[in-house]
Amino acid sequence: MKGTLWVLGSANIDFCARVERFPAIGETVVACAFARRPGGKGANQAAAA
């Protein structure tokens, strides 16, 4: 089926940080890796369509 798809919604960049363990309450941990991924409700809906 061929047609036109319109999606109205946000397109964002998600910043993901990997940590070796979850911090305890009030504790700060240092990330060991970072990644940027496309995201946002509109972008996710368009990718799923």
C-alpha positions in Angstrom: 0.0 0.0 0.0 1.4 3.3 -1.0 0.4 6.7 0.4 1.4 9.7 2.3 2.1 9.7 6.1 2.0 12.9 8.2 3.1 12.8 11.8 2.7 15.8 14.1 4.9 15.5 17.2 8.3 16.2 18.6 11.6 15.0 17.4 14.4 15.0 20.0 17.8 13.7 20.7 18.0 11.3 23.7 21.3 11.4 25.6 21.9 8.0 27.3 24.6 7.5 29.9 25.8 4.1 31.0 26.8 3.7 34.7 28.4 0.7 36.4 25.7 0.7 39.0 22.7 2.7 40.1 23.6 5.4 42.6 22.3 5.3 46.2 20.1 8.2 47.4 22.1 11.4 47.4 25.1 9.7 45.7 26.7 10.8 42.5 28.2 8.3 40.0 30.4 8.9 37.0 29.1 7.5 33.6 31.4 5.1 31.7 29.8 5.6 28.3 27.5 8.0 26.5 25.2 7.6 23.4 23.0 9.9 21.4 19.8 8.4 20.0 16.9 9.8 18.0 13.7 10.1 20.0 10.6 12.1 20.7 7.0 11.0 20.4 6.6 12.1 16.8 9.9 10.5 15.6 9.0 7.3 17.4 5.6 7.1 15.8 7.0 7.9 12.4 9.6 5.1 12.7 7.0 2.6 13.8 4.7 3.4 10.9 
